[in-house]
């Protein structure tokens, strides 16, 4: 997913300039940077966990969701499914 790559590049650039972001904030910043179409997903994973969201769990969840969305798009080509009568 190119969004994750762009986000990680930004974090590396900020780090090289001496700016540090607390590890706990990485996941929240990443989730808040996603497009509006990901809002329900973000709300779901934030509310699902009783523990603090980590960057690695957020990226794992995003990659899984992205794969599911791509699979759904490939499988729903707009053709109507009919049953034989």
C-alpha positions in Angstrom: 0.0 0.0 0.0 1.6 3.3 -1.1 0.1 5.3 1.7 2.1 3.2 4.3 5.3 3.8 2.3 4.6 7.5 2.1 3.9 7.7 5.8 7.0 5.7 6.7 9.1 8.0 4.5 7.7 11.1 6.2 8.5 9.6 9.7 12.1 8.9 8.5 12.5 12.4 7.2 11.1 13.9 10.4 13.5 11.7 12.4 16.5 12.8 10.3 15.6 16.4 11.2 15.7 15.6 14.9 11.9 15.4 15.4 10.7 12.4 17.3 7.2 11.2 17.6 6.3 8.9 20.6 5.8 5.4 19.5 2.2 5.3 20.8 1.3 8.2 18.6 2.6 6.6 15.4 -0.5 4.4 15.1 -3.0 7.2 15.8 -1.3 9.5 13.3 -1.3 6.8 10.7 -5.0 6.0 11.2 -5.9 9.7 11.1 -4.0 10.2 7.9 -6.2 7.6 6.0 -8.8 8.7 3.5 -12.4 9.3 4.7 -13.4 6.0 3.1 -11.4 4.3 5.8 -13.3 6.0 8.7 -15.4 3.0 9.6 -12.4 0.8 9.6 -10.4 3.2 11.8 -13.3 3.5 14.3 -13.7 -0.3 14.4 -10.1 -1.1 15.2 -9.7 1.7 17.7 -12.8 0.5 19.6 -12.1 -3.2 19.3 -9.0 -3.2 21.4 -8.9 -2.7 25.1 -5.1 -2.2 24.9 -3.3 0.7 23.3 -3.0 0.5 19.5 0.5 -0.1 18.3 2.0 0.9 15.0 2.7 -2.7 14.0 -0.9 -3.8 14.8 -2.3 -0.8 12.9 -0.2 -1.5 9.8 -1.1 -5.2 10.0 -4.8 -4.3 10.2 -4.5 -1.8 7.4 -2.7 -4.3 5.1 -5.4 -6.9 5.8 -8.2 -4.5 5.1 -6.6 -3.3 2.0 -6.2 -6.9 0.7 -9.8 -7.6 1.5 -11.0 -4.4 -0.3 -8.9 -5.3 -3.4 -10.2 -8.8 -3.4 -13.8 -7.5 -3.1 -13.2 -5.1 -6.0 -11.9 -7.9 -8.1 -14.7 -10.3 -7.3 -17.5 -7.7 -7.8 -17.0 -6.8 -11.4 -20.6 -5.5 -11.6 -22.0 -8.6 -13.2 -25.3 -9.8 -11.8 -25.4 -13.3 -10.4 -28.4 -15.2 -11.5 -29.7 -18.6 -10.5 -31.0 -21.1 -13.0 -34.8 -21.4 -13.0 
